[in-house]
Amino acid sequence: MLSRTLWGVLGLSASLTISQAGYAEPYDTVILQGLDKVTARVSRLEAPVGQFIKFGTLEIVARKCDKRPPTETPESAAFLDISEVKPGEAASPVFRGWMFASSPALNPMEHPVYDVWVLDCKNMASNSSDNSVSVGSE
């Protein structure tokens, strides 16, 4: 009985999530912010969807970036794969999942040296006149 109730609640939750996700618009670039806890340096990162970027010893791949339209409650979410690559060793996965700009603590990346969180999503085609550096400090 309890398992049926639990599955019913989970099914309702999943259907609500899917219906809410229907309002999100896909973008081709994730705007991230990274913190090196050793040096206290904060960097703004632009990660094109499907491409690797490096932040320290981390390799970050943005798989998807969705943002709600301006008529909805503001929210940007990105699905990220983050691995640590040390010289002479195979890459070890650090994080895989969705990060939300409005709630960075909801699903944080846990790493002793680096913090990475989502700021926003944007389309590079609409910002082609902006020649910003992909990794830099603020």
N, C-alpha and C positions, 0 to 999 in steps of 0.2 A: 504494500500500500504506500509506504513511504517512498519507495523507489519510483513508483508511477507518478506521485506528486512531484518529486524532484525532477523527473524527466519532463513533466508538463511545464514546470516553471522554467527549466532550461530551454525548452522549445519555444516558449513564449518570449523569453529573453533574447534568444537568437533571432526570432522573427522581428522583434522590435529593433534589434541592432541592424539587421539587413534593411529594414524599411527606412531607418534613419540614414544609413550609409548611401541610400539611393539619392539623397540630396547633395552629396559631396561631388565636387568636380575634380577630375584628375589634373595634376600639374606635372611638369617634367623636371623640376629641380626642388630639392629640399634645402631649406636654410637651417643650418645647425649652429649651435654654439658649443664650443669645447673648452674645458678647463683642465690645464695641467696642474695638478695639485702640488707638485714639487716646486715649480717655479712661480705658481700663482698667475700664470699667463692665461688670459681668456682670448680665444680665437673664434672668429666667425667663419663658418665653412659653408661652401655651396657644393652640394652633391647632386650632379645630374643623375636621374633615374637610370639604373642599369650600369653605371660606371663606378670604378673604384676610386676612392680618394684616400689619402693618408693623413693621419693626425698622430704625430709621434710614432709609436710602434703599432698603432691601430690602423687597420684597413676597414673602411666603411663602404658598404654598397647599399644605396637606397633602391628598394625594389618597387615602391609605390609611394606616391604622395597625393593626398586628397585634402581638399579645402572646401568648406561650405561656402555657398554664395553669400554676397553681402546682405541679402534679405533674411538670412538665417542667423542664429547665434554663432559668433565667431569660433571656429575650430579648425585647426590644421592637424593632420595625422600622417605619420609616415611609417612604412614598414621597412625596417633596417636589418641588415646583417652586418655585425661588427666582429672582427677577428683580431687577435693580437699576433703579430709576426715578429719573432725574435730571430736574430742572425743565427743561421745554422740549425734552426728548428722548424718544424712544420707549423703552419698557422693553427692557432687554437681558438675556437669560437668563444666569444665573450658575451654576445647578446644577439638574439634573433626575435623580432617581434614588433608590435606596434608601439610607437611613442606618440603622445598627444601634447601639443603645445600648451593647452590650457591646464594640463595636469601632469607635469613632468615626473612627479613622484608616484604616479599611478603604476607605471611599469618602467622603473629606472634601470640603467645599465650599472652593474656593480663592478667596479674596477679599483684597485688600490691607488693608481696614479692618475687616471683620467675620468672625467665626467663628460658626457655628451648628451645634449637634449635638443629637441626640435623647437625652432622659433616660428617657421612659416613655410609655405610652399609658394613657388612662383613658376612662371613659364619663361624660359630663356629667350624664346622668339620675340616676346613682347618687350624684353629688356636688352635687345641686341646693341643698343647705343651705350649701355652701361658696361664698361670694360673693367669691372672690379676684379681683384685678385681672388682666387678661389679659397686661399688660406691666408688669413692675416689677422692681426690683432685689432681690437676695437679701442 
